[in-house]
């Protein structure tokens, strides 16, 4: 039985990944910043996997000393590094995100190289590809975000670009034989498992359902289902040709109006906004709602993408966006976020 170290197991993507890895016969060692929270997540996951006895939890922080990560990666076959700081409100100081994101990536890679791990799969982001450059083009894996462009990026976006660059720079100099594959998701939707950590992306659907949006903002995102993200991670871990590659993990581009149309069709009894919200109003609103502030970089942007590389090299077939949006909403109702 092969062993997988999975960082960030208590998060939205990490919890879904744990279920699929367990169900596919892997032994999973999940890391978390808080051991009690990890034990709580293990109990939640036990309702979704019959192989929960193959899951163990370790406490490790991204900025811990390297020896802690070397101990965690001892005897491990693969590592999937999902953990990265993603607050709902952006910090005033970029380093609050950049330092742990970059140090966490390097800790995992250095420890993996020292322990003879076969491959590390890094969860990066489309944020590392499509910002600080042209807002209207079809982006591919050859593109990189420019973190020096503060007008078209946030602290989170800059942290993802800098951390992923650090990962590739490490691999370029490493001679241990360690392989690296990178997954670059967009806005991740899909079933929410845990009421405490439902993912920053799922909050977009929540705000539409609970009446937080008085009108429809004029922007959109590349959307992907969390189950499709999991599928790509496991393929990136196991497919030989995935070594040394990064993969855009997005199905299609949806505007907020597109998302509301799907929800309106599914829930005709609920009230949804019909009027479009002028951009200047969004900017004013972001001054009072700090959770909304990061969305201002999406105004007047249409960051399209190509996922052909993942489809061809990994034989990846994503779940439809409509299904993802509906499943997100249904899980939010089930967990009691919306009445």
Secondary structure, 3 states (H helix, E strand, C coil): CCEEEEECCCCHHHHHHHHHHHHCCCEEEEEECCHHHHHHHHHHHCCCCCCHHHEEEEECCCCCCHHHHHHHCCCCCEEEECCCCCCCCCCCCCHHHHHHHHHHHHHHHHHHHHCCCCEEEEECCHHHCCCCCCCEEEECCCCCCCCCCHHHCCHHHHHHHHHHHHHHHHHHHCCCCCEEEEEEECEEECCCCCCCCCCCCHHHHHHHHCCCCCCEECCEEEEEEHHHHHHHHHHHHHCHHHCCCEEEECCEEEEHHHHHHHHHHHCCCCCCCCCEECHHHHHHHHHHCCCCHHHHHHCCCEEEECCHHHHHHHCCCCCCHHHHHHHHHHHHHHCCCCC
